Amino acid sequence: MKNWRIILTKPAVKHPYLGKGMLFLLLLCTVHLTGQEAFHNYGNIQVHDAAQVGFHLDLTNDGTFDQNMGLVGFYSDMNPLRISGAFTPIFFDTEIAVENGLYLETAIGVNNNSNLIVGNIITSRRATDVFSNFMDFSFYTGESSVSKIDGYAAITNKETFVFPVGDQDRLRPLTIDSEAINATVKCAYFPEDPNSPKSIDGVFNTDRRASQYIAVSDKEFWRLEGDVPSRVTLTWDEYSNMRAWAQYLSDIKVMGWSKSENQWVNLGNTGVEGGLTNGAITSDTFVPNEYEIITLGGNDDDLQTYDTIELDNYYMTPNGDGQNDALVIENLDLSANNSIQIFDRYGVMVYSQDNYQNDFDGRSNREQVIKRNSGLASGIYFYIITMHDLAQKHQGYLYLSN
């Protein structure tokens, strides 16, 4: 092994993923090159302005590599690459084209753009201190089933973000929308049964539920660490088998394993889109650090055997004249334990309420649709009310005329 003090100002090699005229530029630094297998920094590397640095071998960073501009790329169409070392490298722009994966043994940071071309960024799901960190105003492009973060992603000083996480072959993003700027949030996806997870310690029994009327997926979960009240949007695909948990989109809910209650609780459904094969659901507001893991769920299997009763269609004129001002469901007094969802003709949920008391007056309570408590437009709407005490589901249409 020899010490090298080098400056490379011409392209060392050609690579199919590199832009035209790309230069490899390393400012004065002290490194070790070991049989061309690793680039080991013990000194001070800085990439300036429009400079572009390409790594075709492993990077071990035991020095300073965090005051960068320009582009740092990782490229390999055969062997996986690794980033390790005692200190976190922080890049301005970076791009990843490592077909067999870029493995992180230390955290990395990005200040501007991360271009995910091909190959996953892979971290251990047991090492929560190793992650790919999107800092401040940074962003990413190119996420897909073959280019994402297989393990932990993180954000610094952000209020909203879509984590491009997944497993080896599937992109399963999680979106966070917080009430304030987060100092740090970490997220990872686990394609594992929470009853017997392989990658984290603990058992999260899907039979331990705060309500008998909910069920919890045993197919997958996410871990989300953050201390600011937030809403999250989870995604599902065919692997999720949502038809086992829901007959209707409105049945789907976000579930969280409460650290204080040591059981699964319902984190709500404030917005849903897609179908039962592929889609996304947004939760109510909660504090991520109060929950060990979160996942998808819905109505318990028992609800699938509920009788479905078609009711007469309703006509509403919520003008305050005392006639047809509210949606009054027949025999509601026989089932105080109930829930209602109302959808517009496009399938968008415009109203939902547990323990409904015949008080829908044509105003939405869903912030994603229109401003909360605003009157809905005239038209045809579809409603579903589940009456748990009677083991019945009632559904029908209503016409709203303002």
Stockholm file with secondary structure:
# STOCKHOLM 1.0

chainA/1-402         MKNWRIILTKPAVKHPYLGKGMLFLLLLCTVHLTGQEAFHNYGNIQVHDAAQVGFHLDLTNDGTFDQNMGLVGFYSDMNPLRISGAFTPIFFDTEIAVENGLYLETAIGVNNNSNLIVGNIITSRRATDVFSNFMDFSFYTGESSVSKIDGYAAITNKETFVFPVGDQDRLRPLTIDSEAINATVKCAYFPEDPNSPKSIDGVFNTDRRASQYIAVSDKEFWRLEGDVPSRVTLTWDEYSNMRAWAQYLSDIKVMGWSKSENQWVNLGNTGVEGGLTNGAITSDTFVPNEYEIITLGGNDDDLQTYDTIELDNYYMTPNGDGQNDALVIENLDLSANNSIQIFDRYGVMVYSQDNYQNDFDGRSNREQVIKRNSGLASGIYFYIITMHDLAQKHQGYLYLSN
#=GR chainA/1-402 SS CEEEECCCCSCSSCCTTSCTTCCCCCCSCEEEESTTSEEEECSBCCCCTTCEEEESSEEEECSBCCSCCSEEEEEESSSCEEEESSSCCEEEEEEEEETTCEEESSCEEEEEEEEEEESCEECCTTCTTCCEEEETTCEEECCBTTBSEESCEEEEEEEEEEECBBCSSCBCCEEEEEEEEEEEEEEEEECSCTTSCSSSSCCCCTTCBSCTTEEECSSCEEEEECCSCEEEEEEECGGGCGGGTCSSGGGCEEEEEETTTTEEEEEECSEEEECSSSEEEECCCBCGGGEEEEEEEEECGGGGGSEEEECCCEEECCSSSSSSCSCCCTTGGGCSSEEEEEECTTSCEEEEEESCCSCCCSBCCCTTTSSTTCBCCSEEEEEEEEEGGGTEEEEEEEEECC
#=GC SS_cons         CEEEECCCCSCSSCCTTSCTTCCCCCCSCEEEESTTSEEEECSBCCCCTTCEEEESSEEEECSBCCSCCSEEEEEESSSCEEEESSSCCEEEEEEEEETTCEEESSCEEEEEEEEEEESCEECCTTCTTCCEEEETTCEEECCBTTBSEESCEEEEEEEEEEECBBCSSCBCCEEEEEEEEEEEEEEEEECSCTTSCSSSSCCCCTTCBSCTTEEECSSCEEEEECCSCEEEEEEECGGGCGGGTCSSGGGCEEEEEETTTTEEEEEECSEEEECSSSEEEECCCBCGGGEEEEEEEEECGGGGGSEEEECCCEEECCSSSSSSCSCCCTTGGGCSSEEEEEECTTSCEEEEEESCCSCCCSBCCCTTTSSTTCBCCSEEEEEEEEEGGGTEEEEEEEEECC
//
